[in-house]
Amino acid sequence: MEKETVELPPFDWEEWDAGDGRFSVEVNNPNAAADENTMNDVYSTKYDLPDIYPGTIVIHFKTNLTAHQNTYEFLTNTGVQIWEKKNFENETLYIDTISFLNGCYDFYLYDSGDNGIDFWANSEGKGYIRKKL
């Protein structure tokens, strides 16, 4: 059995909001010939829409006592870093207002100590991170 990878272009999620929450594909006339197995010509899967925010997000980040362990970043849906913040001071509140173009982004908060910013089992203080619209 042969396989082929198909990449779809970016699309407008708002148009999908009115749908039934299912993504379906169908192959017709593969390799310009009759299909030998029509049992796998159609596939459908459920999807959840991503959160859609206005073009501006405000990040409130309160560091703990080991702020040097933290970094955060935003990546595009293709993995390109478009925004990063690091070199924090201990027990400090940072407020960043970030404006984006329409698109899909991933947000990552890293802690090189692998114990987070508010962990009950150590004395590194209490931090938090919040997004506001």
N, C-alpha and C positions, 0 to 999 in steps of 0.2 A: 504494500500500500504506500503510495506516495503522499508526501505532505507539502504544503505550501503555506508560508507566512504572509498574511495580508496586513498592511498597516493602513489604518484609516486616518484621514486628515483630521485636525482639530475641528470640533463642532460646537455649536452654541447650546449649552446646557439648558438655557431657558426654554428652548423649543421642546426639550425632552420632559419638562415639568408637567405638561398636560397629558403625557402618555400613561400607559398602564404599568410602568415599572418593569417592562420586559424588553430585552434586546434580542432580536431574531435575525438569523442569517440563513440564506438558502443558496445552494450552488445549482446552476443550470448548465447542462451541456459541458461538463468538464473536459478539458483537452480537446474541445471541438468534436466530441464523439458521444455516443450514448453511454450513460453511466452504468457501470457493471453492478453497482450496489446502491440502489435508491433508498435504502434504509437509513443512510446517514447524510442525506441531502439537506436536511433542515435541522437547525439547532436554535434553541432559545434558552435564555438565562435571565434571572431576575437581577436588577441593579438598584442601587440606592443612589440618589442624586447627592453630589457633594454639597456642602454648605456654600451658599452664595452670599458674599459680603459686599458692602459698598467698596469703592476704590480705595478707601483709607481705613487702616486698622491701627489702633493704639495698643502698644504692648507695655504693660506695667510689670517690671521685673525687680523684685526685692531679693537681694543677694543674702546669703548666709555668711558664716565666718570663713568659708573657703571659696570665695568668689573666683579666685584664680582657676578653679576647676571647671568653670562654666563658659560656654559659648552657645550662641544660638544663631540660626540662619534660616533664610527662605530660599527655596529652590523652585525653578519652573518645573512644569510637568515633564520636561526632557532632562532634568537633573542639573541644570545650569544654576549656579549660585548667583543670586541677584542682590542679596543683602546679608550681611554678617555683623555680629557684634561680639566682642571679647574684651579681655583686659579689664575686668570689673574690679571695683573696690568692695571690700567687705561691708556688710550691713548697710547697703545703699539702695535707694529706690531709683530705678532708671525708668523713664517714660519716653518711649520712642513712637513717633507718629510716622507711619510708613504708607506711601501711596503706591498703588499698583495699577497696571493696565489690566483690562479684562483678561482672565486666564485662570488656569488651575495651578496652585502653588502648594508646596509642602513646607511645613514648619518643623524644625528640629531644635530641641534643647539638649545639649550635651553636658555631661558631668564626668570628667575624667576620673573622679574618685569612685564612680559607679555606686554612689549611695544617695543620689538625689539632692534636692535642696532643702528638704525638711524630713529628716530621718530620726526616728525616736531613739535609736540605739547609740547615738554618738552625741558629742557636745559641739557640733558645728553650727548651731543656731538654726533658726527657722527662716526659710526663704519662700517665695511664691512667684508664680507667673500667671498673668491674666491677660486676656485679649478683650478689648473694648471696641465697639463700633461707633 
